[in-house]
Amino acid sequence: MKISANVYGVNYPPITEVKQWICGREFSAEQPLVDLCQAIPDYQPAQSMLDYLRSQLDDPSLAVYSPDEGLPEVRRTLSDWYARRYGTGPSADQICMTIGASQAFWLAMLTLCQAGDEVIVQLPAYFDHPMGLQALGIIPRYVPFLADAAVPDPAQIAAAINQRTKAILLVSPSNPTGTVLPADLIDEIYQLAKKHDIALVLDETYNAFLPVGRRAHNLFSQTDWGEHFVHIASFGKTFALTGYRAGALVASADFIYHALKLQDSMVVCQPRITQRAIAYGCAHLDSWVDDNANMMQQRHDLFCSLFKVPANPFTLVASGAFFAWVRHPWAELTGRQVARKLADERNIICLPGEVFGPGLERYLRLAFGNVRLENIAQAVARFSS
């Protein structure tokens, strides 16, 4: 039996790789493990949501397929949530509920592309995106990371577009840098996609963790947004439901119609329990979500203030509510070698920069989700010791 050549070229899951480095180890109370590896909330779902879901378990319809795109009432509730968050948003028929943002990404790419097509990928890239593209035989056309600006350069993106380009892929807030792309920059890149009749695919997994009062973008206010814009959402981070695999694909009704051909053959539908959890969160938990976003911002602010001291040989390059993107001080070492060194010698796990794209060996991604406010000073001190 032979494995697909496309799959042979895909990176091994980096979080799995890093966690294997510490498998079987025991950590002392004096120097416990500091997990800066995976961006998952360390808090549980809202108690009211847990109570609500518990009350639903006796409903026999919970065990039955829903429509492929999701329950109509769930998509209507989600449409209302978008209207509150974005000022305006998609209608229910422009939403397809998915098994996390990852499945939404695969649906988008399979609907837009075939093997040999190209997708422009801004570096540093969320590692699952190039992994998925390579598995599908779609070529990621990388745009270099600009450390001084930490945001995409539309001129570089324009230069990368060719006849095989089907989409421009962006993530905001960025995973791994945490950077929130300015709304006017997103609009400029959207206009570029429109000019070339390609799609802007925007992964907004962390859109609930924007700075207070800041709107992600204004694309939904454009009457023809569905012609060239595809939005990927995750409610796993928003409502602390990562194990529920709570995502959505948002696009024009025509795009959703064609995506459902793939949805039906891929997963059929998002589980009903997940749909009810998302609907409950969207209808009842706005203030709870905002409180958690503020808490994550506090962690970020404290981490960054303590990290940026002369004694720390690591350099903070960019950051946001869930992430810090840092440059390590050893030019002769790769990010993987430095990350392994931190795991072995300082009981810190984080991700090496090269898993986020070529030429990024001098960087590391640090995630704040697992580090409570009272433990941040101890975590930061490990980098200077």
N, C-alpha and C positions, 0 to 999 in steps of 0.2 A: 504494500500500500504506500502511495506517495502523497506527501503533504503538498498543498498548493505552493507554488513558487512565490506568489504574492505574500502568503502568510509567513514563509521563511524570512522574508525581509522586514517583518514587523518587529518592533521592540517588544521585549518581555514586559509585562505590566510593572511599572517602576515602583509603585507602592508595595506590591508583593515582593519584589526584589529586595527593597530596603528592609522590610519587616523580617525577611528571612535572615538578614545579617544578625539579628538579635534573638532569633528563635532559640529557646532553651536557656537563655541567660537569666540570671537573677540580679536584681538591682537593690542596692542598700538603701536604707532610710536616709543616710547622709547624702547620697547622690542618686536619687531616683531617676528613672527614665523620663526625659523630656521629649514628648512626641510633637514635633513640628512637621510631621510628614503628611498627614491627610486632613483635608479641609472639611471636617464634619462638625456640626455643633455638638458641644459636650453637654448641652441641656436637653431635657426630655420635652416631648410635645406638651402643649398646654393641657392642664388637668381637665379643663372643660371639654377639650377634644377627645381625650382618652375616655372620659365618661360617656360622651356621645357615641363613640365607636363601640364601646362596650354594650350600649343599649341597642345597637343595630345587629348584634351577632345572631339573634334568634330569627331574623328575617330571612326566609328561605331564598328570596330573590338574590341575596348577596352571593350565592353560589353559582349564579347563572351568568352567561355572557351578557355584556351590554352591547349596544350598537358599536361597530368598529371604532367610530370617532368619539364615542363616549355618550353618556346619558345627556339628553337635551337640557334637563334642568341644571346639570353640573356645568355645562358649557355656557348657559345663560348667566349663572352665578359668576363664572370666571370672566365673562365679558364685562359684567358690572365692575369686577375688581380691576380690570385693565382701565376702565373709564376713570376710576378714582385715582389710580397710580399714574396714568399717562395723560389725563385730561380728556382723552378719547381713546378708543381702542377697537379691537376686532369684534365683529358680530359672532354669534354662536356658531354659524356655519363656516367661520374662518378659523375654527379651533379643532384640533384633533388631540385627544388625550393620549399620552404615550408612556412607555415604561422608562421613566426617567428622561433627562435631557439627552442622554446618549442615544437612545432609540430615536428620539426626535431628529437628532443629527443624521443618523443613518437614513431615516425616511427622506430627509431633505436632500441628501447627496444622491441617493438612488433615484429620486424623482427628477433631479436636475441633470445628472451626469451618467455617462457610460464609460467603460474602461477606455483609457487613453485620453480622456478629457482632463483639463487642468482646473484646479481651484487655487486661487491666490490665498496664501496663508501668512498672516503677519507673525513674525517672530518677536518674542518667544511665544510658542503655540501651546495651548493645552494639549498634553501628550496624546489623549484619546483621539483627537481629531486627525493628526497625521497617521496614527495607527489604523484608524478606520478607512481613511482614503487609500492607503497602501494595500490594505486587504482587499479593497474593491477594484484595484487596478487603476485608480484615479491618481493623477500626478499632483502632489502638493508643490506649488510654485512659491517658494519662500521669499518674503520681503524682509530685509535685514532689520535687526533690532537697533534702534538709535538710543544709546544709553543716556545721552544728554537730554533728550526730549521725552523718552519713554512712551511716546505715542506714535501712531503710524504717520508716514509722510505720503499724502495723496499723490505726489509726483512719482514716487517710487512704485506705488501701486499701479498707477497709470502705465508706467513703463513696462510692467510685468504682464499686462493684458495682451493676449494674442488670439488667434482664431480658434484655439482650442479651449480658451478660458470660458468657464460656465458660471463661476461665482467668485466673489470676494468674501472671505471668512474672517470675521472679527469676534472678539470676546470682550464684553464690557459689563461690569468691572472685570479687568483682566485676571485670568488665571494663566500665568503665575505671578504677575507683578502687582496685582491689586489696583492698577491704574484705572480710573474712570475716564472714559473718552468723552471729551467735550461734545455737547449736542451739536454745535455747528460743524465740528469735524465729522461726526457721523453723517450729518446731512450732506456735506461735501462729497464724502465717499459714496453715499447713496446716489447722488447726482451723477457721479462717475459711472456707477453701475448702470444707471438708467441710460446714459449716453451710449454705452456699449451694448445695451440690451442683454445684460447678464444680471445675476441676482446678488444682492447684498444679504448674506446670511449672518445674522447677529445672535450670538449665544449670550443670553442675559441671565445665566444661572444665579448670579448674585445681585440681581436688580433690587432686592428688598433691603440691601445693605449699603445703599447710597448715603452720602452725607445728608443730614437733615435738610429738608426743603428743596433738594435737588432732583429734578426730573431727568430721567435717563436720556430721552431724546423726544423729538416732535414728529417722527415719521408717520405715526398713526393718524396725524391730523391732515395728511396729504390725501386727497380723494382717491388717488390712483396708487396708494402705497403697495397694494398687493401685486402690482405688475412687476416689481423688482425687489421686494423686500420679503425675507423669510425670517421669522423670529423663533428662537428656541428658548424654552422656559424650563426651569426646575422649581418645584415646590418642596422638594426634599430638604433643601437648605432653609427655605422660607419658614416652614412649619416644623422643622426638626423631624422630618419623615424620610430620611435617606433610605432606610430599608424598605419603605413602601414603594419606591421607584415611581416618584410622582412628577411626571414631566408633561410638556405640551408642545405641539408644533402649531405655530400660528402663521397663516399665509392666506392668499386669496382663496375663495371658495372653489375656483377651478383647480388650483394647485392641490387643495385638500382632496378634491374628487379623485385626482390621479394618485395621490399619496395613499389613499385608502386601498388601492389595488395591492400595494406593498404591505400595508398594515395587516390586511386580511391574511396574507400568506406568511407574515412574519410573526405576529403575536395575537391576532384577532382583535383584542381590545385590552385596555388597561383594566385591572381588576376593579370590581365595583367598590370594594372596601376602600381602595385608594381614592377613587373618584369621590366617594362620600367624605373622606377626610379632607380632600382639597376643597370641596364645596363648603364644608363647615368652616375651614380656615379662612377662605375668602369672604365668607358672610359675617364672621364673628370675631376675627382675631387681628384686625388692623392695629390696634393699640399694643397688643402683645408682640406682634412682629416689630413694631417701631421700638419698643422697649429693648428687644434683643439686638436690634441694629445699633441702638445707642450703646449697649453693653459691649458689643464687638468693637465699636469705634473707640471706646475707652481703653480696651485692651490694646488696640492698635496704637493709640496715642502714647500710652505708657511705654509699650515696647519700643517704639521709635525714639522716644526721648531718652530712654536708658541705653539704647543701642548706639546712638550717635555721640560717643564720647571718645576722646583721644586715645584711651587705653585699648580700645577695641580695634584689632587689625582688620576686621571685616568692614566693608563699606555698604551702607544702605543706598541702593540705587533707585528703587521705587517701592511704593507700598499702598495698601488700601485696607479695607476693614478686615479681610480674611488673610491677607498675604503680605509678606515682605520679600523683595527680590534683592539679594545681596551679592556683592563680589567678594570672593575669598582672596587672601593675600599671596597665594603661592602660584606664581606664573608657571612653574614646572609641573604642577599637579592638575589633573582633570577634576571636574566637579564630583565625579563618582569617587575618586580617590580621597578627596577632602570629606565628602559625606561619610565615607566608610571610616575615616580617621576620627571624625566627630562621634560616630556611633561607638567605636571601640574604646576611645580614650576619654570621652566627655559625657557619654550616655545621652547623646542628643541624636535623634533621627530626623532627617530632612531629605529633600529631593535634590539630586544633582542637576545643574543647569542643562546639561546636554540632552536630557530626556525631553526637553522642551524645544529641541531643534538644533540644527548644525551650528557650530561656531560659538556655542554658549558654555564651554567648559569652565570658564572663570566664575560661573554664577551658581547660586543655590536658591531654592525656594523654601521659605519658612512659612508655615501655616499656623495661625493663632487659635484655631477652633478648639483645640484640646488643652489650652493653657489658661487656667483661671487667673483673674486679675492678681490675686495674692501670690501666685507662683511666678509671675513674669520676671521679677527682679532676679530670682534665682536662675531662671532659664537664660536670661541675657548674660549673666555673669559667666556662664560656661564658655561664651565666645571669647572672653578676655583672659581667662585663666591659663 
